Amino acid sequence: MATASARHILVSSEEKCNELKQEIADGADFAEIAKQHSTCPSGKSGGELGEFGPGMMVKEFDQVCFNDEVGVVHGPVKTQFGYHLVEVTSRR
């Protein structure tokens, strides 16, 4: 079975998500931004979600983690929880 690992930042608005994405593109550290801004408990650990299989995350998140490029910050990805920036750190 395929697995992926990812880290993410969860915020309440698309606008905030885009702002943070730009900060990361400009050189800010993903983990630091997650610690400062993410509303998910994973923010404390830099947004790390660990390893998971298909179907373990909500559909919109799952699609990014198993289909989009590894090592790139994707988003905003809208789910019922809010807006995510997602970086797929590995997939096998």
C-alpha atoms as one frame of an Amber mdcrd trajectory, in Angstrom:
protein
   0.000   0.000   0.000   1.188   3.488  -0.796   2.015   5.805   2.070   2.798
   9.493   2.244   4.084  11.831   4.879   3.293  15.508   4.942   3.254  18.628
   7.008   0.626  21.309   6.885  -0.489  24.681   8.157  -4.185  25.178   8.913
  -5.741  28.640   9.002  -9.297  29.957   8.814  -9.126  32.071   5.635  -7.908
  31.671   2.082  -6.370  35.141   2.286  -4.245  34.190   5.339  -3.269  30.936
   3.628  -2.033  32.815   0.552  -0.119  35.313   2.739   1.701  32.507   4.540
   2.403  30.691   1.270   4.092  33.858  -0.005   6.151  34.181   3.196   7.390
  30.604   2.719   8.120  31.277  -0.971  10.136  34.310   0.169  12.279  32.109
   2.402  10.399  31.784   5.723  10.734  28.387   7.404   7.636  26.187   6.948
   7.912  24.707  10.468   8.270  28.138  12.092   5.237  29.470  10.205   3.283
  26.369  11.305   4.255  26.926  14.956   3.196  30.576  14.805   0.006  30.347
  12.746  -1.443  26.840  12.404  -4.661  26.190  14.336  -4.067  22.417  14.138
  -2.389  20.742  17.149   0.299  19.541  14.705   1.468  23.166  14.471   3.426
  22.665  17.697   5.593  20.113  15.874   6.054  22.258  12.771   2.939  20.901
  11.089   4.271  17.326  10.868   1.526  14.752  10.312   3.767  11.697  10.052
   3.073   8.833   7.681  -0.414   7.807   6.551  -2.171   5.763   3.901  -4.798
   6.702   1.322  -8.184   7.469   2.851  -6.831   8.337   6.300  -7.131  12.089
   5.687 -10.098  14.077   4.352 -10.586  13.679   0.605  -9.259  17.090  -0.523
  -6.131  16.642   1.578  -5.693  13.044   0.475  -5.790  14.032  -3.208  -2.896
  16.449  -2.763  -0.834  14.000  -0.695  -1.130  11.134  -3.177  -1.209  12.987
  -6.511   0.715  16.255  -6.324   4.430  16.947  -6.421   6.579  16.048  -3.400
   8.616  18.818  -1.739   6.412  21.657  -2.977   4.026  23.752  -0.873   0.498
  23.242  -2.234  -2.563  25.253  -1.381  -4.728  26.790  -0.315  -6.488  23.426
  -0.003  -9.996  23.935   1.392 -11.483  21.279   3.691 -14.214  21.357   6.322
 -11.501  22.356   8.822 -10.373  25.491   6.970  -7.576  26.280   4.528  -4.375
  24.275   4.437  -0.922  24.698   3.012   0.339  21.179   2.405   3.878  20.021
   1.773   4.191  16.351   0.870   7.530  15.357   2.411   7.640  11.791   1.044
   5.572   9.241  -0.802   6.241   5.564  -1.409
